[in-house]
């Protein structure tokens, strides 16, 4: 049975998207519970990510952030990933928040989320010191973890790992590989 909070979150999303996402609204109207409806998270995420990836599209960022936040509050790591990207890259310069972006990447890529693209974004944040202190060992750790699954950012992740190998000492690299093994087996394999 769907929790009331979840149902109301999806109902709010449906209301906000009512003019732009008829598939989702129809599914909610036909079904008394979200469980038997089409996957609303996927439908909403597809719409928002398509708009964010289209440089020509006019995107209502406030509405997108509200929708993504609602999905993130219900555990969507994909929504967390996109919120991180919005706060880091998409908002106007004065509204960007690298710490908030880092927090979303950490939530999506860490033990709770295990999102491989978010792990790459975490590695990148540590590499450049965006939203956190610069830490090349942590950059190596998270970027390496992101390579455990084929993702759209895999090539960039490989390049970043190679760059980091050249920047770390042999001792640091050995330690970083141990961390990757430990984190993989203790936290991410569960």
N, C-alpha and C positions, 0 to 999 in steps of 0.2 A: 504494500500500500504506500502511496506517495505521501510524504510528510506534508502537512498543511503549508509550512513555510516554503517548501519547494514549489508546491502548486501555485501559491500566490506569487512567487518570484516569476514563474513562467507566465502567469496571467498578466503581470505587470509588463513583462517583455512583449507579450502578444499585443497589449494595448499600445505600447510605444511603437510597435512595428506594424500596427494594423493596416496602414496604407501601403506598406512596402513589402510585406511578407505574407501574402494570402495563403500560401501552402500551410504555414505554421498556424495561422488563425483558423483555417478550415479544420485542421487536425484537432485543435483544441475544442472547437464547436462539436465535432462528431464524437468526441471521447470524454467521458466524465473524469478520467484520470489521465495524467500525462504518460503513464507507463504504456498505455495502448496507443498513444499517438506517435507520429513520426518523431524522430529524435530532434527535439527542439534546439538543443545545444548545438548540434551539428549544423542545422539549418541556419541558425543565427550566426554562428561562427563563419560559415561559408559566405554568407552575405557580407558580413563586416570585413573579413579578410580580403574578399574580392574587391571591395571598395577601397580599402587601405592600400592594396597593391596596385590599383589603377591610378596612375599619376593625374589623369584627366578628371577623375570622378570628384564630385563635390561630396564631401563626407561631413556629416554632422558629428563632430568629435565628442561633444557633450553627450549626445544620445548613445554613441558607440561605447563610450566609457561606462555609462550607466548600465548598458546591456552586458558588456563584458564583466563588469564588477559583479552583477547579479549571478552570472554564470560562474565566475571565480569563487564567489561565496558558497556556491554549491559544489565546489571541487573540480571544476574544469581547468585542467592544466594548460590547455590550449588558450583559454581565455586569459589566464595568468601570463602566459608567454606574450600574447598580443598587448596586454596592458603594459607590460614591461617595455615592449618596443615603442608603444605610443608615448609613454613618459620619457623615454630616452631619445627618440628620433623624430616623432611626428608633430608634437605640440610646438607652438611658437617658442622661440628661444627663452622668453621670460617665464613660460609655464613648465618648461622641462624640469624633471626631477630625477636625477641619476640615482639617488638613494632609494626612491620609491621603485624605480625600474629594477634596480638590483634586488630589492626585496621580493618583487614579483618573480624574477628569474630564479631566485633562491627557493622560493616556495614551490614553483613548478618543477624545478630540476632536482631538488633534494629528495630526501627520503619519502616525503608525502606524495610528490608528484612524479618523479622519475621521467620527466619529459626530456628527451635527448636534445632537442633544439634549444630548450632552456638551459641545459647543461653547457652547451656551446656558448650561449650568451653569457652565462656565469663566467666561463673561462675567459671570454673576451673582456668582461668587466674587470676581472682580476688582472688581466694583461695590461690594460690601459689605466687601471685605477679609477674606473667610472662608478661612482656610488659607493666605493669601498677603497681601502688602501690597496696600492699595487702590490701584488704578491705572485711572483712567477711560478712558484711551486703550486699554489692553488690554481693558477691559470692552466698549468700543465694537467693537474688532476682533473678538473672539470672538463677541459677540452678533450682529454683522453677518454673520459667516461662517455662523452657524447658520440664517440666513434663506435660504440657497441651496437648501434643500430643504423641502418641506412636512412639518412635524412637528407633533405634539400641542402643542408649546410655542411655536409660531410667533407666536401673538397676543401672548403675554407677551414674546417677543423683540422684536417690533415696538414695543411700549410702552417697553421698556427702551432701545431705540435712540433713540426720540423723546426720552425723558428725558435721555439722555446728550448728544444734540445741543444741548439747552438748557444743559447744564452745561459743555461744552467751549468754549474760545475758537475763533474762526475758524481760527487757525493750527493749533491742536491737532486740530480737525476735519479740516482739509486733510491733515495728517500721518496721522491715523487712516484716512482713506479710501485714502491711498497704501499704507498697511500692509495693508489689506484686499485691495487689488488685487494687491500683491506676494505675499502669503501664498497667495491663491487661485491665482495662476498658477504660482508656483514650487513650492509644496509640495502643495497639496490637489488640484490638477487631475491629478496623476500617478496 
